[in-house]
Amino acid sequence: MKICWTTPAPPETMWGELAAVGSILPPLGLCYLAAIARDQGWDTIIIDCYAEKLSTLAAGKKISAFAPDIVGITSTTEEIDAAARLAATLKQRSPDSLIVVGGVHVTSLPRETLERYPQFDVAFIGESEATLPEFLEAYCKGRSFTPIAGLALRRPAANNLSGRDQSSAVYLTPARPPIEDLDDLPLPAFDLLPPLDRHYRPAIYNYQRLPAAGLVTSRGCPGKCSFCDRSVFGNRLRMLSADRILDIIRELKNRYAIREICFYDDTLVAHRKRFEALCKRLIAEKIDITWSCNARADMVDPERLHLMRRAGCWQISYGIESGDQDLLDVLRKRISLTQVEKAVAWSRAAGLTVKGYYMIGIPGETHASLQKTEQHLLWLPLDDILLEYFTPFPGSELYDQLLAQDEDLPDWSDLNTFELAYVPQGLDPHTLKTAYKRILKKFYLRPRIIWSYSRRFANPFKMMALARTFFKFMRSG
């Protein structure tokens, strides 16, 4: 039996005008699923269209040449049209292959996704690692998938499914409970990817050394932000142990020569005991790895920040979102601007580079709140920012609220944070786009930031790539 895991061909809108310096990271979820399938005896491959720069047509040819029994495609909301195009191509080239779709988008809207895209046969909902072994066993033995929790299936015409919603051609099996012990997962099958050192890198401003890789060491977020989709992992925090994280780091370092890790957990520091154990082990074992992470401003203190700096951390990023406290309350961030200011000051005192995530165009945004955000990010002693447009993603509380208010939301493929997808009442697209460019130019054209970047980017090729992208952005308006 053969199984192929794949990403769709990347949308042109990915990263917007910053595409040249954007990230290409190993598809960690597919690596876990591939490891499980291989352990069950399946002939398993991963085709990463992002890393290999494959078009839909090229990916279809490569996948069909493998002649897989099952193709698993992962997709975000922005990518779902591209995933459907790939599935349609495979239906033509390999009509006997079963096409399975998974990821955050289909978990948020499973019925709607399968109804819109008939080329998907089955959808995995939520965490798929526990679903997959049962699914593969049923496939091999020719059994029905209906008893398997965590799936969205197409209704057979002659199947009498009493007690289920008969209004749709799609039905959902019972929800699968979350995986309790993440240490039970196998090591990700990084060896099935194209060479890590040549095909993957974080965004150009998010690393100091190459080769670099991204890791997520926890699932679930205790935050209740109204703009986040928590349908896949939920609010309850579940974590890899410090020992298991070190196992993965050693694997990446010793087998793939990885020198830097970007931790993409919603907040790596949430569980103090685990976080301190990880940092102390990195220090004690003298593991030569530099790293960066995200954190909430209300979950750090000077002691923790100094410890992480000693353990090799060089950059910490905070989700600040807005310089207007009223909008932070709309987003249900449950932090204050005073907490943000303390966290940034403590981080700089610990010797860390500090990055702030901001968004504009939040529901309720006004000319005055835009000005507050601009003033706030220019006043804070930040080293870097990531400025995005507010985007109402399916699965988030604000998405549901805006739908209930009959807001005219864009199609799924147009939902990405670097292109304007939503305009709050009282503002217009020109105002938001002008504010976006003005804020970035004001932040990055200050002498302190230019000097900081020139010191951080000692590699001339890295500096040239960033400069070309930024000058292109400057000329665009």
N, C-alpha and C positions, 0 to 999 in steps of 0.2 A: 504494500500500500504506500502511496506517495502523497505527501502534503506539502504545499507551498504557502508560505506566509509572505505577505507583501504590503507595501505602502502604495497608495495611488501616485500617479505622476503629480508633482507639486504644482499648485495653482500659481499663475503668474502674479497674483496679488500678494503672495507670501512676502512679508517684510516691507512691502511697498517700495519706496525709493531707497530704502536701506538694504535691499536684497543682497547687494554685493558683499556686505559685511555681516549678514545674518548667520544664524547657526544651522548646522547640519549635525544632528545628534543621533547616536544609535537608538533604534526603536526598542526600548527596553521591554515593553510589554510583549512584543513579538518574540524577543529572545527568551523570555520565560516560557511562552507557549511552545516554541520550537524545542526547547529542552525537554518539556513534558512529552511532546509527541515522539521525539527521538527515543526517550527512555521507554516508551511503549512499543518500540520496534518499527516505527514508521520511517520510511525514507524521507528525510526532511530537509528543505532548503528555505532560505530567506532571500527574497529579491527586494532590495531597498531602492525604490525608484528615485528617492531624493539623492542618496549618496552616489548612485550610479548614473544620475542625470538621464534617466530613461523617459522617453515619451510614452504615452498610452499605447501607441502602436508597437514600439520597441519592447515594452514590458509584456504586451500580449504575446508577441513572438517568443520571447525568452521563457515565459511561464508555460505556454503550450508545448514548447519543445521538451520540457520536463515531463509532460503528460501526467499531471497530478490528478489523483482521485478527488482531492479536496483543495480548494484555494481559500485561504483566510485573508481578508482585507481589513486593515484597521483604518479608521477615518475620524477626523474631527468634523465639525459643522462646515467649515470652509472647504474642506476637501471632499465632501460627500458627493458632489456632482462628478468630480474626477474619479472617485471610487466607482461610481455607477458606470461611467464610460469604460473603465477598465473591465468591469464585470460584463458589460455588453460585448466588448471585444472578445473576452474569453468564452462567452456563450457561443459565439460564431466559430471560434477556432477550436475549442475543446468542449463541445456540447455535453459531454458526459461528466464533466467536472462539477462537483457540488460547490457553489459559491456561498461562502459564509462571510458576513460582515460583522465587525465589532468596533468598539471604541466609544468615546464619550457621546458622540452625536446620536447613534442608534440607541444607546442606553437611555438617553433623554426622551427620544421620540421613536420608539421601536415600531409601533403600529403605523404611524405616519410615514416612516422611512420605507418600510416594505411595501406599503400601498403605492407610494410614488415611484419606486424603482423595482419593477418586476424581475429585473436581472439578478437581484439578490435572492437566494433560496432560503437562507436561514440567518437569523441574527443572534449573536451572543449578547446578553444583557448583563451589565455590571462586570464584576471580576470573573474572568473566564477560566482561570487556572484550575478551579475545582470542577467546572462544568466539562472541560475538555476531555478528561479520561473517560467519563461516562458516554460522552458523545461519540468518541472514536470507537469505543467498544460496541455501541449500538450500530454504528455504521458498518463495522466489520461483520457483524452477525445478522445484518439485515433487519434489525428491530426498529420499531417506531421510536421517534424522538420525543413523543408527547409526555412520557413520564419523567423526562429530564428537566430539572429546575433550571431557570436562568436562560430560557430561549424565547425567541419570537419565531413562529412557524406559519407557513401558509396552510390554510384550511383545505384538506382534501375534499373534493366535491361530494363524495359519498360518505364522509365521516360524520357521524352524529355525535357531536361534542356537547352533551347536555350540560346545562349550567353555565356555559360560556356565552360570551357576547357573539350573537350570530349576525350582527349588522356589518361585520367586516370580514374580508377574506383572510385576515391575519388574526391569530390568537396568541396569547402569551401563556407560557407554562408558569407554574408558581415561581415566585422570586427565590433566588438562591441566597442563603445567609452569607455574610462576609467571611473571608478567611481569617480565622482567629490568630493563628501563629504563622507569621510571614516567614519565619526561619524554616518552615517546612517546604518552601519553594526551592526548586533546584537552583544551582548557579545559572545565570543567564547564558544562553548559547551564543556568546560573542563570536565564537569561531565560525559560525555560519554567515556572518556578515562579511562584506568586502573589508580588506585590511583597515583596521581602525586608524592607523597613523596617517594614511593617505586620503581617506574618504570622509573623515568626521572632524568637526571642530565646533566649539561654542561660537557665539557671536564674537566678532573680532575684539570688542572692548570688554569681554567677559573672561579672558584668560591671560595669564602671564607666560605660561610655557606650553609647548606642544611636544608630543601628542596629548590631547585632553579628551576626557569623556564626561558624560553626564550621568548622574545616578539619582534615583528616588528611593529613599530608605524607609518611607512610612506611607501609610494610606489613611485617608480621612483627615479632616481638619476641624479643630474645635471652634473655629470662627463661624460666624453666621452671616457673612457678607451677602447682601442681596443681589450682587452682580455675578456671583460665582455659581457654577453648576456643580452640585455635590451628589448628583444621581449615581455616579459610579462608586465612590468610596465612602460617602456619607460623612457624618460629623464625628464619629467615634474614632479616636486616634489609635491606629495599630502600627507597630513598628518592627523592623528588623532589629535584632539585638546588636550591641556593639561588636560582639564576636563575629556575627555574620557579615556585618558591614566590612570589617577588616578582612574577612575571607575574600570578599569581592574585590576590595582594593588591591590585595596581594595578587589576585588573579590578573587584574588589569595591569598592574605594574610589572609583574614578573613575566607574564606571557605575552603582553602586548606593548610593553615599554611605555605605558601611560605615565605621564609626569604630573598631571593636574586633574582634579575632579571638580566638576560643578554640581553641587547638590541642589536639585530642583524641588526638594520637599517644600510644601507650603510654608512650613516653619521647622527647620531642622532642630531648633533649640527648645521646642515645646516641652519635651520630657527631660527635665534637668539631670536626673540620675544617669540616663542613657547617654545624653550628650556629653556630660563630664567624663563618663567612662570611655567614650570614644576618643575624646581629646587627649586624655591621660595615656591611653594606649598608643596613640600616634606619637606622642612625645617620648614615652618610655622605649618604644621599639625603634625610634629614630627612622620612621618611614619617610623617605624623601618624596613627599607629595605636597604640592600646594593646592589650595582649594578655596572655594567661595560658596556662599549660601544665602538663602532668604530667611527673614525673621519678621515677626511682628514687633512693633515698637514697645508693646507692653510685656514682652517676654524676655527682655535682656536686662542685664545689670553690669556694672563695671567688672566684677569678678569673672563672670562668664565670658565677657568680651576679651579680657586679657588672656584667659586660658585658651580661647580659640586662636588668638594671634600666635601664641607660643606653639600651638599644634599645627601651624602651617596655613591658617586662613589668612587671606590677604584682602578679601572684599566681602562686605555684607550689604544686602539689599533690603530695603524696607518698602512695603506697600503703603505709601502715604496717601495717594489717590487725589487729594484736593487740599487746597489751602483754606477752604471754607468749612468751618465746623458743622454748619447746618447740612452741607452735602455729605460729609462723613457720616452724619446720622442717617441720611437717606440711604446711604450704602450699608448701613448697619455695621460699620467697621468696629465699633465699640473701643475706639481709642480717641485720645484727645491730641490736639496739636502740641500741647505742652509735653505729653509723653513722647511724641515724635522728636521734639527739639532736644529732650534729654537723651534719647537713644542715639541720635546723631552725634551729639557732643561726646558722650561716653565712648562711642565707636571710634571717633577720631583720636580721642585721648589714648585709646588702646593701640593705635597705630594701624587701624584698618582703613582701607578705601571704602567710602560710603556712597551707595547708589540709592536713588529714590525713584519709585514707580509712581507716576501720576497719570490721570486721565482727565479729559475735558469732554463736555457735552453730556454730562450726567443729567438725568431727569431733574428739573428744577434749576439747572444752570442758568445764570444770568450774566450780563455784562459785568456786574459788580463781582460776582463769584469768580469769573475768569481772571479779573484783575487781582483778586486775593490769591489765587493759585500762582499766578505769575510772580507776585511779590514774595510769596512764601518760598518758592523754590530758588529764587534769586538771593533771598536773605539767608536761608539755611546754608551751612558750610558743606554742601554736598560736592562730591568729586565727579558725579555722573548722574544722569537721569535717563529714564525711559519714559517718554511721553506718548500716550496712546489716546485714541478716541474711545469713549464709552461705547461698548457694543452689547446689545441685549442678546446674549446667547441662550438657546433653548436649554431648559432645565434650571435656569436661574429664577429667583423670585421676581426680579424686575421684568424679565421676559413675559412671565405670566400676567403681571400687573399691566404691562403695556398692551398685551393682547386683549385683556379684559376691558381696557379703555378704548378699544378699536383704533389703536395707533397703527399707522401704515408702516409695517416693518418690512425690511428688504428680504429677498429670498435667501435661503441658507448659504448659498455659495458667495453671497456678498457680505457675509458677516465675518469681518476680520478687524483687528484693532488698529490697523495702519491705514485703512480707508474709511471715510466717513459713512456710517451706516444708519445713524439715528441723529435727528436734530430736535432738541427739546423746544417746547413752545416758548415763543418770545425771542428765539435766535434764528439764524439762517445759516446755510452752508458756508457762505462766503465769510461770515464772522468767525466761525469755528476754524476754518482752514487758515484764515489769516492769523488767528491767535496761535494756532499750532506752530506755524513757521516762525512767527515773531518770538515766541517763547524759546524755541530751540536756538534760534540765532542769538538772542540775548544771553542765554545761558552759556553757550559754547564759545562765543567770541570774546569772552572776558579774558584778560591776560592770565589770571590765576588758573583757569581751566586749560588754556592753550599750553601754559608751562607744565601743568600737571600731565597732560597727554604726551607732550614731547619727552618727558622723563619716563613715563610708563611704557611708551612704545619705542624702545631702543632698536627693535628690529625695523630697518628701513622699509622692507617690503610691506610690513603690517601698517606702518605709518602712511605709506603711499596709497595703499588700498583705502584706508579710512579717509584720507585727504581727498581722493578722487570722488568718493561717494558724497562727502560733505559739500564739496564745491558744486557737484551736480545738484544737490539739494538747494544750495544757496541760489543758484541760477534759476531754479524753478519758480521763484516768485517770492 
